[in-house]
Amino acid sequence: MSTDPFINLNPAQSVKVLPRHLAGPGPMDLQAIWPFPEDWTVHQSEDGAAFATSPCLRLFTTRVPDADSPHKGKWTITANRAPFGPPAWQISLDATTPAELLHDFHTELLDLYLEDRHSDQDRLFEDDTPPQEAYTLLLARGWSHRVKTDGSQFFRDPESLGVVQHRYATTIRDDSPTWSAWGGYPSEPYWRARFSQGTPTTLVASFTASLVSTEPVTRAVKDIPFHTRRHIYVAATVPAHQAPVTPPVAAPAALPGTSRTR
């Protein structure tokens, strides 16, 4: 794309855009991103930091803002086999990760938790979903595939501004993530997500499915990253009376919301 599609639009104008991974973070509304039911413990401090804990005390998800960081802070999801035990797996995402990806991921996390809670399965720790479930949809959307001899493979969007990396051959346990994803120019990604060894492939698959979803996301023009605007497609403009208003930070008591089940 050779021209800026937003050059003639008011910065306050809302638009529906694709692809998602270049759209910017969007409104960081905890009520929308965390779809947890009332039996989850949710706390939020005045500075925007927040954490949520499952009733079994084996799942923790946190947001730590950092206004001075280029990525504005971090989301971290940790799973322990025993309450407060050592992490079995951990996921970290920059705070600049698009809100829709965060919502879809946390919704799948809750679904997996509820499925385990009401069955004799333990897919949060013993998930047998094959890796191809996490990347088949990438290939179907035209992403390229490259396999390296070091045991890793890469999937890239047609313009190489969205990347998913998978370490398919790991002989030792170290701190390197099994899956990684990022959006923006490779030299300076706008956001990055990391999934440690042991992360259920089901969760990775939900993230990649949201990553390549063809449902446009709504953003104000001024909030769309400037350096990738020429690579963004405007699906529609949003009339002023329909434009979403960024909600105020929710009070802790109002955070728990409804959940969906499989």
N, C-alpha and C positions, 0 to 999 in steps of 0.2 A: 504494500500500500504506500503510495508515494506522497500523499497529502494528509494533512491533519484533518480528520473528519469532524472535529469539534471547533474548527477555527471561526465559524460563523455563529456559534451558539453562545448564549449567555452562560457565564460560569455557574450560575445558580440553577440552570436548566437541568432537569432530570432526564436521563436517557436509559434505555434498555440496551445492554451491550453484551458482546461475546468477543473473544473467549473469556471465560471466567478467571483464568489464572493471570490475566493482565489487567483486570478491572479495578484493582485496588481493594482495600480491606472492607469498605462499606461500613455501615453503622455497627458498632460493637455493643449490641444489645444483649445482655446476659440472658434475659428471658427468652430470646429467640435462639441463642446459641446453645444454652443448657436446657434441654427439655425434661429435666428431672422431676419425678413425682415428689409428693410432700414428705415421704419417708426418708429422702436424702437430706443430709445436713448441708446447708449452704450459708456461707458467710461472705460478707463484703466489707472492706474498709473504706474510709473516706477518700483515700488516694487512688481508688480503683482496683486495688488488689482484691482477688476473690479466690475462694476454693470451695469445692463441693466433695462430699464423701458419701459413699454408698452405705446403706444400713449395716452391711457385713464388715465394713471397715477394711475392705480389700481393694477398693478402687478410689483413687484420689485424682481430681482434676483441678488445676489451678491456673490463674491468670496473674502474672506479675508485670505491671506496666513499667515502662522506662521511657519517659518523654525525651531523654537525651540520646537514646539509641536510634540508629537509622531504621531499625525494625520495631521500635516502639514497645519492646518487651517480649514476653514469652508466655505461651500456653504449654503446660506440661500435664501429661496423663500418666499415672503410675498404677501398676497392678501388682499386688502382693498375694502370694498363696495363703499367707496367714496374716491376720490383722497386725499392721505395723511391722511386718517382717521385711526382709530384704526384697527389693524390687525383682519381680519375675520378668517384667518388661516395662519399657517406658517410651513414651512418644513426646517429642517436643515440636512445637510449631511457632514460628515468628508471629508476633501480634499483628503483622501486616498481611497475614494469610487471609484471603477473602472469607467474609463471614459465612457465606453459603457453604463453603467447604467445611468450616468448623461446625456448623449446625448439622450437616448431613453425617459427619463423622460421629459427633456426640449422640445423635439419634441412633445410629447403629450400635454404638457402645452400650446405650441403655437397652436396646433390643437384645443384644447378646447377654447382658447381665440378667434380664428378666427371663430369657429362655433357659439359662443355667439355673436360675432360682426355682423355676417351676418344672424342672426335669432332673434326670439323673446325669445330665451332661455337665461338662466343665470346659466349654469351648473357649472361655477366656484364657485358659492355660493349656488346653489340649485340642486346639483347632486343627482339623485335618483337611481344611480347604486347600486345594492345590494352588501353587503360585500363579498359574495362568489365569485364574479368576481375577487377579489384580491387574493383568495387562492385556487380556484379549480385547477389551473394549477400546483400549488405546490404539491398538492395531486397526480395529474396525473404524476408528475415526481418522485414519490416515497418518498416525504417528509412525515414524521410522523405527527400526529395530537394529541395534548393533550389539554383537556379542564380543567380549574381549577375553583373552586367554588367562586373565588374572582371576577369573571366576565371577565377573560382573557383566551385566548387560544393561543397555541404555535404551530408553524409548524417548523420542523427541517429537515435538509438534513440527509441522511443515516448515516453520521459521526458526526452529531451535530456540524458542523463547519459553518453552515449557519442557521440562525434563523429569523423567522418573528413572531412578537407578535401582537395580536389584542385584544384590550380592547372592548369587544362586549357589555358590560353592564356598562354604565356610568350614574350615577344618579346626579352628580354634575359636574360643569365645573371647572377644575383645570388645572395645567400646565403639567399634564401627557399626553404623546402622545397617540392618539387612535391607531396608528400603529407604530411599530418600526421594524427595520431590522438590522442585523449585520453579519459580516463575520469574521472568525478566531476563535481561542479558546475562549470559553465563559468567561474565567477569564480575558482575555485581547484581545478583538476584534480588528482586524486590521482596521475596519471601522464600522461606525454606521450611520443609517438614522432614523430620527424621523419625524412623520407626526402628527400635532396637530389635536385636535377636529375641525371638520368643513372642513378638507381637502377633496376634491372630491375623492370618491372611484375610479373614472376613472383614476386619477393620480397614486394612489397606485397600481392599477392593471397593469398599464404600467410599473411601477418599478419592480413588482414581475415577470411579464412576461419576462422582460429583465434579471432579476436575474437568472432565470432557463432556459434561451435560450440555445439551443444546438449548436448555431453557435459559434465556437471557437474564442477567441480573441488573437491578436498577441502581444507578449511581448519579450523583450530581456531577456535572462536567468538571467542576473544580477539584473533585476528589479522585479523578482518574489519573494515574501516574503519567507524567508528561513525557517521559522518555520512551514509552512504548505506545503512544497514542496512534501512531501511523499503522499499527498492527491490530487495531481494535475495530470491530465491525459494529456500527450502530444499527440495532434491529428496529428501534422505534423511539420517538420522543414521548415523554410523559406529560400530559396536560398539567398545568400548574395546580389545579384543584385535586389531581390524583397523585401528585408527587408525595412520596413518603417523607415524613418529618422524623429526623433523628430523635429517638425518644430520650428522655433524661435517664441518667443512671438509676436503675431500679433499686429500691430499698431491699435489704436482705429478706424481709418477710414476704416480699412479693415475688421473689425469684422463682420458686418452684412452679413448674407448669405442667401441662398435660404431656403424656408420652404416647407414642404409637407402639403397637405390638405387631408381631409378624402375622 
